[in-house]
């Protein structure tokens, strides 16, 4: 088997590389633009940079996949398109950048997928945020999209193009959505490494809350290797169509999460509830997804939230240069 993975030098992507190297004998082609969130050091750190099973191609997939690049990629069995701009704040500041990356980039990869003879499946890595924020667990099929910010709108648009290519060109595609993903080597702007840094420095952590500052925002957190395991399960089950939610098993609000991290670090956090909705339009207080699709195909989260979080923070303390 041969897999093309876009964004393989990013935080989630490099965990996919690590997981597939350990759990399969497949060859992996990494296609990455190496923007601010992508780093070859991640692949070096997991001993993938010089691995003979890994080919690393630096290219901007917001541009069409030209002939020479296509030859370098070669024949692949699966495409996992995960490369994307994904920071909500940045999307609010520069929406067009997200449209270019997450819409144009997705169409370019779909167009390339059409040229691959006997492609088994194109997997599109999407997000819970396409549904917006409501106190329900959104189902895999049928619930409408209400994106609240340019980032989630761009991912929703990418999903619509995937549906169009399924219907128009009969391209075998699967859409997955995941929730807040964490793990080793995550960008320090993200909430969990940010909490670690601020707790150790004795700085105040601002907690995204409602207007009354009485209810913290909440998420279903999941470790990146768990998400990669869900993907491998889909592929091994030969799931080549449909929509699937790869979710964490437990909802945690961000105030409680900061307190849990403080307990692990043995240092109480300093927190301040902040009404982000009034100050920064486009932020959602809560996301939730139904996990039923993955339950139906007999997948369970391999490692619990608590175990994954402790492991990540212990790794972080031993590897401070990453943060």
C-alpha positions, 0 to 999 in steps of 0.5 A: 500500500502507498498513502499520500498524506497532505500536511504530514509535517503539521501537528496532527499529520506527523502523528499520522505518519508515526502511527502508520509507520508503527502499525503498517508496512505501507509507504507514505508520501508526505506533501507539505507547504511547510508554512508556520505550522509545518516543521520537518523537525517533527518528522526528524523527532519521530525518526521518519525523516530518513525512513526509507518508507517516507517520501517528503515533498515540499509543494504548495497544494493551493496551486494545481498539482503539476505534471512533475510533482504528480510523477514524484508522488506516483501511484497511490492507493489512498489520499488523506487530505489533512493539510489546511489553515486551522486557526480561528483567530487567524481566519478572522484576521485574514479570511482569503488566506483560508479560502485559498488554502482550504477551498482551492487546496481541496479542489486541487487535491480532488482534481489530482485524485481523479487522475489516480488509476484505481484510487481506493479512497480520498479521505477529507479531514474536516472539523466539528466546527462546520456545524457551529455551536449548539447544545446537541451532538451533531450527527454524521449525515443530515445536520446542516452546517452553520459555520461561525467563522471563516475557518469553519466556513472554508472547511464546510466549503471543502466538504461541499466540493468533496460531495460534488466530486462524489456525485459528478465524478464518482470519486470514492471519498470519505469525510471525517470530522474530529474535535479538539486534538492534542498531543506531543509537538503541538504548536504552543498557541493551542490551549493545552501547551499554552496552559502548561507554559502559563502555569509554569510561568505563573501567568494568567490563563484566559478562559473562553466563557459565556457573556456572564462569565459563569460558564466556560467553553467546552470541547471533547478533546482527543489525542492525535494518535487516537485520531490516526488509529480511527483513520487506520480502522476506516482504511482496514475496514475498507470504508470508501464512502460516507461521513464519520466522526472520530471523537474523544470519549469525554467532554471537558470545559476549559476551566476544568482542563486548566485545573487538571493540567495544574494538578498534573504539574502540581501547581495551581493555575491562575485563571480569568473567565473572559467573554470571547463572544463579545470581544471576538465574534466568530468563536463558539462556546461548545462543539459536540459530535455524535460518535455513532458512525465509528461505534457502528464499525466497532472502533473505540478510542484506544487511550482515554483522555486522562491517560493521553493528557498525562502522557502528553504533559510528561513528554512536554516537561521532558522536551521544553524546546518544543514549547 
